[in-house]
């Protein structure tokens, strides 16, 4: 049962310096993009003026001329009818070619700046809740809110030993078939996984969660709306396919495998209006796919940090008004705790430092860390 996550509501002054820098870069790019558009507009006006001037001269049957020097029409953005009136048709055509070249350069720069601005805007984080510890050092400054069970006891065997002892796991054959961190679940672990999934889903169903089994793929434009930019580099798998089933269609369809059911559930009600009294709560069940690029050397044995796994998610659409979202947040944490307590698994609730919180998260105070006595 995944730890509860949510996107929050009101403002807070507790914002990290790194996110302020993102804001500054986005503001700088935003200031530069309009100037590019302004230049492009002026150049398009100049091009139209050239075309009109050529048409008028041709209508008056003026000589085309052979001179292709542009004379006093060097400042392309400041062209006037008066400036062009002294030029021949051949010269104006040359000016128009120069305008076309300038438009191409300006459009390329404008598109680059707009893409840069978009990337910076996507990296601007949510405003943090006052309870979030302001720090970049999670080892020293993460705040443990509470613990349950014995989180100190050590056992002789780790999960890596246990899954092999019951013949429920084969990582060697998994690596041969699927590459690094590939694995096969076997026999008892197949049944154990299904039992845990059904148990968790029944618990959430009893709490009025609506069940969702999500798609594995998401279209690129939709994934961009719900995933952080860093996920595209470190987490998400891209899948390329044909644009349609027509044999003559050579277009490419670009999709991404989901890293969590949060992503398709967040997009489930995309572009819909919701009434506060009808805000839904969902239990998402899905297979998840992650590259885990940034986890080299960290808990990579056994079935930790693998590229494919099953996950059940609590996902709530909650009103930011009257503390309703915070109420749901605490209920989600409570549900996760109830699940672990029912299985007798010790855990602790940790409030994550600001520097380690995901970009859209306002508070990661509900991170439930289960105790693994053999690790």
C-alpha positions in Angstrom: 0.0 0.0 0.0 1.8 3.1 -1.2 2.4 6.0 1.0 -0.2 8.8 0.6 0.7 11.7 -1.7 -1.3 14.8 -2.6 -1.2 18.1 -4.3 -2.0 20.9 -1.8 -3.8 24.2 -1.5 -2.8 27.4 0.2 0.4 29.4 0.3 3.4 29.2 2.6 6.6 31.2 3.0 8.7 28.1 3.4 10.1 27.6 -0.1 13.6 26.4 -0.8 16.3 28.5 -2.4 16.6 26.2 -5.3 12.9 26.7 -6.3 13.3 30.4 -6.0 16.2 30.1 -8.5 13.8 28.2 -10.8 11.4 31.1 -10.6 14.1 33.6 -11.4 15.2 31.7 -14.5 11.6 31.2 -15.6 11.0 35.0 -15.2 14.1 35.8 -17.2 13.0 33.5 -20.0 9.5 34.9 -19.9 10.9 38.4 -20.3 12.9 37.3 -23.3 10.3 35.4 -25.2 7.9 38.3 -25.8 10.8 40.3 -27.4 11.3 37.4 -29.8 7.6 37.5 -30.7 7.7 41.3 -31.1 10.6 41.0 -33.5 8.8 38.2 -35.4 5.7 40.4 -35.7 7.8 43.3 -37.1 9.5 41.1 -39.6 6.2 39.7 -40.8 4.9 43.2 -41.3 8.0 44.1 -43.2 7.6 41.0 -45.5 4.0 42.0 -46.2 5.1 45.5 -46.9 7.7 44.2 -49.4 5.0 42.1 -51.2 2.6 45.1 -51.4 5.4 47.4 -52.7 6.4 44.8 -55.4 2.7 44.5 -56.4 2.3 48.2 -56.7 5.4 48.7 -58.8 4.5 45.8 -61.1 1.0 47.3 -61.5 2.6 50.6 -62.5 4.9 48.6 -64.9 8.1 49.9 -63.4 11.3 48.4 -64.5 12.4 45.3 -62.5 16.0 46.3 -62.5 19.1 44.2 -62.1 20.7 45.9 -59.0 20.2 43.7 -56.0 21.8 45.9 -53.4 19.4 46.8 -50.6 20.5 50.4 -50.3 19.0 52.1 -47.2 16.8 49.2 -46.3 19.3 47.7 -43.9 17.1 47.9 -40.8 14.6 45.3 -41.6 12.3 45.9 -38.6 12.1 49.6 -39.4 11.1 49.3 -43.1 8.6 51.8 -44.4 6.7 52.3 -47.7 8.8 55.5 -48.2 12.1 53.5 -47.8 11.0 50.9 -50.3 9.6 53.4 -52.8 13.1 54.4 -53.9 14.1 50.7 -54.6 13.5 48.7 -57.7 11.5 45.5 -57.8 14.7 43.5 -57.9 16.0 45.3 -54.8 12.8 44.8 -52.9 12.8 41.1 -53.7 16.3 40.9 -52.2 15.1 42.8 -49.1 12.2 40.2 -48.8 14.7 37.4 -49.0 16.7 39.0 -46.1 13.5 39.3 -44.2 12.7 35.6 -44.7 16.1 34.7 -43.4 15.6 36.9 -40.3 12.2 35.4 -39.7 13.7 31.9 -39.7 16.4 32.9 -37.2 13.9 34.7 -35.0 11.5 31.8 -35.0 14.2 29.3 -34.1 15.3 31.4 -31.2 11.7 32.0 -30.0 10.9 28.3 -30.0 14.1 27.6 -28.1 13.3 30.2 -25.5 9.7 29.0 -25.2 10.9 25.4 -24.6 13.4 26.6 -22.1 10.7 28.6 -20.3 8.4 25.6 -20.3 11.1 23.4 -18.7 11.8 26.0 -15.9 8.0 26.5 -15.2 7.6 22.7 -14.8 10.4 22.7 -12.2 8.7 25.4 -10.0 7.7 23.5 -6.9 4.5 23.7 -4.8 4.6 25.9 -1.8 5.6 24.0 1.3 3.5 23.4 4.4 5.0 25.1 7.5 5.6 21.8 9.1 8.1 20.7 6.5 11.7 20.8 7.8 13.7 23.2 5.6 16.9 21.4 4.7 18.6 19.5 1.9 20.0 16.9 4.4 17.5 14.1 4.7 19.8 12.0 6.9 20.2 14.7 9.5 16.9 16.6 9.3 14.1 14.3 8.3 11.6 14.5 11.2 10.2 11.2 12.6 6.6 11.9 13.6 5.9 8.6 15.2 6.8 4.9 15.2 4.8 1.7 15.6 6.2 -1.7 16.6 9.9 -2.6 17.3 12.0 -0.7 14.7 15.3 -1.7 16.2 15.1 -5.5 16.2 17.6 -7.2 13.8 17.1 -10.6 12.1 19.5 -13.1 10.7 18.0 -13.2 7.2 17.2 -10.4 4.7 14.4 -10.6 2.2 17.0 -11.7 -0.4 17.7 -14.8 1.7 14.1 -15.5 2.5 12.7 -15.4 -1.1 15.4 -17.8 -2.2 14.9 -20.1 0.8 11.2 -20.6 -0.1 12.0 -20.9 -3.9 9.9 -17.9 -4.7 12.3 -15.8 -6.7 14.8 -16.2 -9.5 16.9 -13.1 -10.3 19.5 -14.8 -12.4 17.1 -16.0 -15.0 15.2 -12.7 -14.8 18.4 -10.8 -15.6 19.1 -13.1 -18.6 15.6 -12.6 -20.0 14.9 -8.9 -19.0 18.3 -7.5 -18.2 19.6 -5.9 -15.1 17.1 -6.1 -12.1 14.8 -8.4 -14.1 13.2 -11.2 -12.0 10.7 -14.0 -11.9 8.4 -14.5 -9.0 7.7 -18.2 -8.4 5.3 -20.4 -6.5 4.6 -19.1 -3.0 5.5 -15.5 -3.8 3.1 -15.4 -6.7 0.3 -16.3 -4.3 1.6 -14.0 -1.6 1.6 -11.0 -3.9 -1.9 -11.7 -5.1 -3.1 -12.2 -1.5 -1.6 -8.8 -0.5 -3.2 -7.1 -3.5 -6.6 -8.5 -2.8 -6.3 -7.8 0.9 -5.4 -4.1 0.3 -8.1 -3.6 -2.3 -10.7 -5.0 0.0 -9.6 -2.8 2.9 -9.8 0.3 0.6 -13.2 -0.8 -0.8 -14.6 -1.0 2.7 -13.5 2.6 3.2 -15.5 3.7 0.0 -12.6 3.9 -2.3 -13.5 3.4 -6.0 -11.3 0.8 -7.6 -9.4 1.7 -10.8 -7.2 -0.6 -12.8 -5.2 1.9 -15.0 -3.6 1.8 -18.4 0.1 1.0 -18.6 0.7 3.6 -21.3 0.1 7.3 -21.4 0.3 9.7 -24.4 3.2 12.1 -24.2 1.1 15.2 -24.0 -0.9 13.8 -21.1 2.1 12.5 -19.3 3.7 15.9 -19.5 0.8 17.3 -17.5 1.1 15.0 -14.5 4.8 14.0 -14.4 7.8 16.0 -13.3 10.5 16.9 -15.8 13.1 14.9 -13.9 11.0 11.7 -14.2 11.3 11.8 -18.0 15.1 11.5 -17.6 15.5 9.2 -14.6 12.3 7.2 -14.4 10.0 6.9 -17.4 10.3 4.4 -20.2 9.4 5.7 -23.7 7.6 3.4 -26.1 7.5 4.2 -29.8 4.8 2.8 -32.1 3.0 3.4 -35.4 0.7 6.4 -35.5 -2.3 4.3 -36.7 -3.2 0.9 -38.0 -3.1 2.1 -41.7 -0.2 0.6 -43.6 0.5 3.8 -45.5 0.7 5.8 -42.3 4.4 6.5 -41.5 3.7 8.8 -38.4 5.1 7.9 -35.0 3.0 7.5 -31.8 5.1 8.3 -28.7 3.8 7.0 -25.4 5.3 6.5 -21.9 5.0 3.5 -19.5 3.5 4.7 -16.2 5.8 4.9 -13.1 2.9 5.0 -10.7 -0.9 4.8 -11.1 -0.9 8.3 -9.7 -0.2 9.5 -13.2 -3.2 8.0 -15.1 -5.5 8.6 -12.1 -4.5 12.3 -12.1 -5.4 12.4 -15.8 -8.6 10.3 -15.4 -10.8 13.4 -14.8 -8.8 15.7 -17.1 -10.7 18.7 -18.4 -13.7 17.9 -16.2 -15.5 20.2 -13.7 -16.0 18.6 -10.2 -18.3 19.7 -7.5 -16.9 19.8 -3.9 -19.6 17.4 -2.7 -18.8 14.9 -5.5 -15.0 14.8 -5.2 -14.0 11.1 -5.6 -11.4 9.0 -3.9 -9.7 6.2 -5.8 -7.7 3.1 -5.1 -5.5 2.6 -8.1 -4.0 -0.8 -8.9 -1.4 -1.1 -11.6 1.9 -2.5 -12.8 4.5 0.2 -12.6 7.7 0.7 -14.7 10.7 2.7 -13.6 14.2 3.0 -15.0 15.6 3.8 -11.5 18.5 5.7 -13.2 19.4 7.5 -10.0 19.5 4.5 -7.7 22.8 2.9 -8.7 24.2 1.0 -5.7 21.2 1.7 -3.4 19.2 -1.3 -2.2 19.4 -3.0 -5.6 19.5 -6.6 -4.4 16.5 -8.9 -4.5 13.2 -7.2 -5.4 14.1 -3.7 -4.1 14.3 -0.9 -6.8 13.3 -3.1 -9.7 12.1 -1.9 -13.0 8.7 -3.5 -12.8 6.4 -4.0 -9.8 2.8 -3.9 -8.7 1.5 -1.1 -6.6 -1.8 0.0 -5.0 -2.3 3.7 -4.6 -4.6 5.9 -2.5 -5.5 8.9 -4.6 -7.9 11.6 -3.4 -9.3 14.7 -5.1 -10.0 17.0 -2.1 -11.1 20.6 -1.7 -8.4 23.0 -0.4 -11.0 24.9 1.6 -11.9 24.5 5.3 -9.1 22.1 6.0 -10.8 19.3 3.9 -7.6 18.4 2.1 -5.6 18.1 5.3 -8.4 15.9 6.8 -8.2 13.6 3.8 -4.4 13.6 4.0 -4.5 12.4 7.6 -7.1 9.8 6.8 -4.9 8.4 4.0 -2.0 8.1 6.4 -4.2 6.4 8.9 -5.3 3.9 6.3 -1.7 3.1 5.4 -0.9 2.6 9.1 -3.9 0.4 9.6 -2.7 -1.8 6.8 0.8 -2.2 8.2 -0.5 -2.8 11.8 -2.9 -5.5 10.6 0.1 -7.3 9.1 2.3 -6.8 12.2 4.9 -4.8 10.2 6.7 -2.1 12.3 7.0 1.3 10.6 7.7 5.0 11.2 6.0 8.1 9.8 8.6 10.6 8.5 8.2 14.2 7.5 10.7 14.6 4.6 12.9 17.7 4.3 12.1 20.3 1.7 15.1 19.6 -0.5 14.0 15.9 -1.0 10.3 16.6 -1.6 9.1 16.0 -5.1 8.4 19.2 -7.0 4.5 19.1 -6.8 4.4 17.9 -3.2 3.4 20.4 -0.5 4.0 18.1 2.3 5.6 14.7 2.5 4.7 14.2 6.1 3.0 11.0 5.4 6.0 8.9 4.2 5.5 5.5 5.8 8.8 3.6 6.1 8.4 0.0 7.0 11.1 -1.7 9.1 13.0 -4.4 7.4 14.8 -6.2 10.2 17.1 -8.2 7.9 18.3 -5.2 5.8 
